[in-house]
Amino acid sequence: MKLQYIEEQTFEQLNFKQQPLVQAEYERCTFVNCEFSEVNLSELRFLETEFIDCNLSNAKLNQTSFQETLFRNCKMLGLQFENCNAFRFSARFERCQLDHSIFYQMNLQHTYFTDSQLQFVDFSGADLKNVQITNCDLSSATFEHTNLEKADLRNSFNYAINPELNKIKGAKFSLPEVIGLLDKYKIKIE
């Protein structure tokens, strides 16, 4: 299926649950305060596109392409990013709520998470090498067979990362949050 091409347009306060989004490749577009929850975004392409103050919770992302995409102040609960098109996936999440989202086995080397809530997020098998996860709440996030080499988790908090099950060589952590690397041992630190 050949996608329509939409470039440099701004979409504001639209509810795509009521009015479906055009099947297209969106380049350098901006979506502001739009409703995408439970909307099927499968096979759409977003290149250098910004989502600001949008709700994308439980949107369908089968083969959706995000390249150099910015999400700012977005509600993004339960998204299955592992279903996205993996080719050149790169995104920046700023002040977003990503609880219960899944990044299983994804290459996230060009992804940034800043001031975001990542509770119950699944990073199992993901490649987070050199990724910045700054000032994020990682309560109950899953890190299992995850590559965190040279990742920067300074000022992030509430994480529990087992160094025996994950690659953490060269990763950056800050005190006192680094104690989350010892959770597996059930030791008491006073």
C-alpha positions as CSV (number, residue, x, y, z in Angstrom):
1,M,0.0,0.0,0.0
2,K,1.4,3.4,-1.0
3,L,1.1,6.0,1.7
4,Q,0.0,9.5,1.2
5,Y,2.8,12.1,2.1
6,I,2.0,14.9,4.5
7,E,4.7,17.4,5.3
8,E,5.1,20.3,7.8
9,Q,1.5,20.5,9.0
10,T,0.2,21.1,12.5
11,F,-2.7,19.2,13.9
12,E,-4.3,20.7,17.0
13,Q,-7.0,19.4,19.4
14,L,-8.2,16.6,17.1
15,N,-9.8,13.4,18.3
16,F,-8.6,10.7,16.0
17,K,-11.0,8.2,17.8
18,Q,-13.8,10.0,16.1
19,Q,-12.1,11.1,12.9
20,P,-9.5,8.6,11.7
21,L,-6.0,9.7,11.0
22,V,-5.2,9.6,7.3
23,Q,-3.0,6.6,6.4
24,A,0.2,8.5,5.5
25,E,3.8,9.3,6.0
26,Y,4.0,12.4,8.2
27,E,7.3,14.3,8.0
28,R,8.1,17.3,10.2
29,C,4.5,17.5,11.4
30,T,3.3,18.5,14.8
31,F,0.4,17.0,16.8
32,V,-0.7,19.2,19.7
33,N,-3.3,18.1,22.3
34,C,-4.6,15.3,20.1
35,E,-6.5,12.1,21.2
36,F,-5.0,8.9,19.8
37,S,-5.9,6.5,22.6
38,E,-6.8,3.0,21.2
39,V,-6.4,4.4,17.7
40,N,-4.9,2.1,15.0
41,L,-1.6,3.7,13.9
42,S,-0.3,0.6,12.3
43,E,2.0,1.0,9.3
44,L,2.0,4.8,9.5
45,R,5.3,6.6,9.3
46,F,6.3,9.6,11.5
47,L,9.6,11.3,10.6
48,E,10.9,14.2,12.5
49,T,7.4,14.6,14.0
50,E,6.4,16.0,17.4
51,F,3.6,14.9,19.6
52,I,2.9,17.5,22.3
53,D,0.3,17.0,25.1
54,C,-1.2,14.0,23.3
55,N,-2.9,10.9,24.6
56,L,-1.6,7.8,22.8
57,S,-2.5,5.2,25.4
58,N,-3.2,1.7,24.0
59,A,-2.7,2.9,20.4
60,K,-2.0,0.0,18.0
61,L,1.6,0.2,16.7
62,N,2.0,-2.7,14.3
63,Q,4.9,-1.7,11.9
64,T,4.5,1.9,12.9
65,S,7.6,3.9,12.1
66,F,9.0,6.5,14.5
67,Q,12.2,8.2,13.3
68,E,13.6,11.2,15.1
69,T,10.2,11.6,16.8
70,L,9.6,13.8,19.9
71,F,7.0,13.0,22.5
72,R,6.5,15.8,25.0
73,N,4.0,15.8,27.9
74,C,2.3,12.8,26.4
75,K,0.2,10.0,28.1
76,M,1.4,6.8,26.5
77,L,0.1,3.9,28.7
78,G,0.3,0.3,27.6
79,L,2.0,0.9,24.3
80,Q,3.7,-2.1,22.6
81,F,6.6,-0.5,21.0
82,E,8.1,-3.9,20.2
83,N,5.6,-4.1,17.4
84,C,6.9,-0.9,15.7
85,N,9.0,-0.9,12.6
86,A,12.5,-1.4,13.9
87,F,14.2,0.3,11.0
88,R,15.9,3.5,12.3
89,F,13.6,3.7,15.3
90,S,14.6,6.8,17.3
91,A,12.5,8.7,19.7
92,R,12.8,11.3,22.5
93,F,10.4,11.1,25.5
94,E,10.2,14.3,27.6
95,R,7.9,14.5,30.6
96,C,5.8,11.5,29.4
97,Q,3.9,8.8,31.2
98,L,4.8,5.5,29.6
99,D,3.6,3.1,32.4
100,H,3.1,-0.5,31.3
101,S,4.7,0.0,27.9
102,I,6.8,-2.7,26.3
103,F,10.2,-2.2,24.6
104,Y,11.0,-6.0,24.4
105,Q,14.2,-6.8,22.4
106,M,14.2,-3.3,20.8
107,N,17.3,-1.4,19.7
108,L,16.9,1.8,21.7
109,Q,20.4,3.2,21.1
110,H,19.0,6.5,19.7
111,T,16.3,7.0,22.3
112,Y,16.2,9.5,25.2
113,F,13.9,9.4,28.3
114,T,13.8,12.6,30.4
115,D,11.6,13.5,33.4
116,S,9.3,10.6,32.5
117,Q,7.3,8.0,34.4
118,L,8.3,4.5,33.3
119,Q,6.6,2.3,35.9
120,F,6.1,-1.4,35.0
121,V,7.9,-0.8,31.6
122,D,9.4,-3.9,30.1
123,F,13.0,-3.4,28.7
124,S,13.7,-7.2,28.6
125,G,16.3,-8.0,25.9
126,A,16.5,-4.4,24.8
127,D,19.6,-2.7,23.7
128,L,19.9,0.5,25.7
129,K,23.6,1.0,25.1
130,N,24.5,4.7,25.4
131,V,20.8,5.6,26.1
132,Q,20.0,8.5,28.5
133,I,17.3,7.8,31.1
134,T,17.4,11.0,33.1
135,N,15.3,11.8,36.1
136,C,12.8,9.0,35.4
137,D,10.7,6.9,37.7
138,L,11.5,3.2,36.9
139,S,9.3,1.6,39.6
140,S,8.8,-2.1,38.8
141,A,10.5,-1.7,35.4
142,T,11.8,-5.0,34.0
143,F,15.5,-5.2,33.0
144,E,16.3,-8.8,32.1
145,H,19.1,-9.6,29.5
146,T,19.1,-5.8,28.8
147,N,22.2,-4.1,27.4
148,L,22.8,-1.0,29.6
149,E,26.4,-0.6,28.7
150,K,27.4,3.1,28.9
151,A,23.7,4.0,29.6
152,D,23.2,7.1,31.7
153,L,20.6,6.6,34.5
154,R,21.8,9.4,36.7
155,N,19.1,11.0,38.7
156,S,16.6,8.2,37.7
157,F,15.1,6.4,40.6
158,N,13.1,3.3,41.9
159,Y,14.9,0.9,39.6
160,A,16.0,-2.7,40.4
161,I,18.6,-3.9,38.0
162,N,20.3,-7.3,38.5
163,P,24.0,-6.9,37.4
164,E,24.2,-10.7,36.9
165,L,21.4,-10.7,34.3
166,N,22.2,-7.4,32.5
167,K,25.2,-5.8,30.8
168,I,26.0,-2.6,32.8
169,K,29.7,-2.0,32.0
170,G,30.4,1.7,31.9
171,A,26.8,2.6,32.9
172,K,26.3,5.8,34.9
173,F,24.3,5.8,38.1
174,S,23.9,8.3,41.0
175,L,23.6,8.0,44.7
176,P,21.6,6.9,46.5
177,E,19.6,5.3,43.7
178,V,22.5,3.0,42.7
179,I,21.4,0.9,45.6
180,G,18.8,-0.5,43.2
181,L,21.7,-2.7,41.8
182,L,21.7,-4.6,45.1
183,D,18.0,-5.3,45.4
184,K,18.4,-8.9,44.3
185,Y,20.6,-9.7,47.3
186,K,17.9,-8.6,49.9
187,I,20.6,-7.0,52.1
188,K,20.0,-4.2,54.5
189,I,21.9,-1.0,54.0
190,E,21.9,1.5,56.9
